[in-house]
Amino acid sequence: MDRRETAALLAYIGRLDPRTIRTDQGEARDQLAQWHELLGDVPMATPHGWDARVAARQHIRTSPYQILPADVVRPWESYRRDRLARHSDPTPSVDPDDQAAWTAELVGTRRAVAAGTAQPSQARAITSGRDGIDPRLEARLREIGSCIPPAARAALAPYRPARAAREAAVAQGLPDALSVRCGWCLAQPGEPCRRRRIGPDDGVRGTAPRATPHPGRLDLAAAQQAQQNEQAQQPAMA
């Protein structure tokens, strides 16, 4: 803020807290010089939520101590940090081979966000949270069947055997064992079954995931699938 804005801020503060008013002309001049020196890089207000008068009023409302320039600077720094924390650098519009221009645009955008003259740019998500999957993404998934290409899925199979076995069973029309809770190892739906690691003293030392589900879990999934098929074949009740 410039000297005129600093003087306006001091006048506003004086109306709320008369203790800050300086009646002597020399003291008033020194006070204005001090506040302007310390608040020179703090704007009076920005288009996106910052107002030095609000910060000053909040301090006077909540603190019994006379306001100092630091009591305005601290909220301003918090405002800057919060905005930068919510900002994700957008892709610059300049030629990426021009490193100087690329860096200058990134720095300029960050400074505008920190100064409150531009809104933070947040990374776009492929899903919309509570509203479900984006319709375009949902249509694309229906078209290709999966968000993982078949080649990538095959390459990942050795590293996630339980998932690969589940996908193979579903592709063959077999019941999905992981859709039910295992009564043997108590694995929850969606989690692979686990086998116990027995130590030399016959005590359980831990568990490890199994590549295949326990037989009882397969039987339970098959019974549940048969029941669902039977209910689907029954005529709807009027």
Protein Blocks (a to p, Z undefined) as FASTA:
>chain_A
ZZklmmmmmmmmmmmmmmlpcfbfklmmmmmmmmmmmmmmpcfbdceopafklmmmmmmm
mpcbdcdfklmmmmmmmmmmmmmmmpccdddfbdfklmmlmmmmmmmmmmmmmnopaccd
ddddfbehjnopafklmmmmmmnopabdfklmmmmmmmmmmlmmmmmmmmnopacfklpc
cfklopaehiacddddddfkopafbdcddfbdcfklmmmmmmmmmmmmmmmmpccdZZ
